Amino acid sequence: MAADATAADRVAEPVSIVSHQGSGVLEIVWADDHRSRIAHARLREQCRCAACESQWRRQGTRLQADPGLRLAQIHPVSVQGLNLVFSDGHGRGIYPWSLLRQIGELPEPLTPASP
């Protein structure tokens, strides 16, 4: 059983993290070879810091980030995840590996049709 837990933990660990500034995408390759490609704006919208969660509870909506928003800095948080700092100055959120994997598995949002 402990071997199963160890294998499951390895799946949740990244082996490569690259921020593609031009396209505004954070690419994470996981130990199980799964590849997550997450828009910087989506990461900002999914922030779970106290201020963003408070807005969610008060207004029932999450921030709608500008698609041009970019990651300005990426800081490791121990072996648990990342602290992401965005070009809008927001940098309070900690993104555990499990949350990053979950965000990476969300379907792409529908974009409004052009007139």
C-alpha positions in Angstrom: 0.0 0.0 0.0 2.8 2.4 0.8 4.3 1.7 -2.6 1.0 2.8 -4.2 1.0 6.1 -2.3 4.6 6.7 -3.4 3.6 6.1 -7.0 0.6 8.4 -6.7 2.8 11.1 -5.2 5.2 10.9 -8.1 2.4 11.5 -10.5 1.6 14.8 -8.7 5.2 16.0 -9.1 6.4 18.1 -12.0 9.5 17.2 -13.8 9.6 20.4 -16.0 8.1 23.9 -15.6 8.4 26.4 -18.4 6.6 29.8 -18.7 6.1 30.7 -22.4 5.9 34.5 -22.2 5.0 35.1 -25.8 1.9 32.8 -25.7 1.2 33.4 -22.1 1.2 29.8 -21.2 2.7 27.9 -18.2 3.7 24.4 -19.4 4.2 21.7 -16.8 5.3 18.2 -17.5 4.4 15.7 -14.8 6.2 12.6 -13.6 3.5 10.5 -15.4 4.3 12.3 -18.7 1.1 14.2 -18.7 1.6 17.8 -20.0 -0.5 20.7 -18.7 -0.6 23.9 -20.7 -2.3 26.6 -18.6 -2.9 30.2 -19.8 -1.4 32.7 -17.4 -4.8 34.5 -17.3 -6.5 31.3 -16.2 -4.0 30.8 -13.4 -4.8 34.3 -12.2 -8.5 33.6 -12.3 -8.0 30.5 -10.3 -6.0 32.1 -7.5 -7.0 30.8 -4.0 -5.4 33.5 -1.9 -7.5 35.0 1.0 -8.4 38.1 -1.0 -9.5 36.2 -4.1 -11.5 33.7 -2.1 -13.2 36.6 -0.2 -14.2 38.2 -3.5 -15.6 34.8 -4.6 -17.7 34.5 -1.4 -18.9 38.2 -1.5 -19.7 38.5 -5.2 -20.0 34.9 -6.3 -17.6 35.6 -9.2 -13.9 35.2 -9.8 -11.7 37.8 -11.4 -11.9 37.8 -15.2 -8.2 38.3 -16.1 -7.1 40.1 -19.2 -5.8 37.6 -21.8 -2.7 39.7 -22.1 -1.8 39.2 -18.4 1.5 37.4 -17.9 3.5 35.7 -15.2 6.2 38.1 -13.9 7.8 35.7 -11.4 7.6 32.1 -10.3 8.8 31.1 -6.9 9.0 27.5 -5.5 7.2 27.0 -2.2 9.1 24.2 -0.6 8.3 21.0 -2.4 4.6 21.7 -2.3 3.9 24.0 -5.2 4.5 27.5 -6.6 3.9 31.1 -5.7 3.0 33.0 -8.9 3.4 36.7 -9.3 1.5 38.3 -12.2 2.0 41.3 -14.3 -1.0 43.0 -12.6 1.1 43.0 -9.3 -0.9 40.2 -7.7 1.4 37.7 -6.1 -0.3 36.3 -2.9 -1.5 33.0 -4.2 0.2 29.7 -3.5 -0.6 27.0 -6.1 -0.1 23.5 -4.8 0.9 20.8 -7.3 -2.6 19.2 -7.0 -4.3 22.5 -7.9 -2.0 23.1 -10.9 -2.8 19.7 -12.1 -6.5 20.2 -11.6 -6.4 23.6 -13.4 -4.5 22.0 -16.3 -7.2 19.4 -16.7 -10.1 22.0 -17.0 -11.6 22.4 -20.4 -10.6 25.6 -22.2 -13.2 28.3 -21.7 -15.5 29.1 -24.6 -14.7 32.3 -26.4 -17.5 34.5 -27.5 -18.1 34.3 -31.3 -16.9 37.3 -33.3 -19.6 39.4 -34.9 
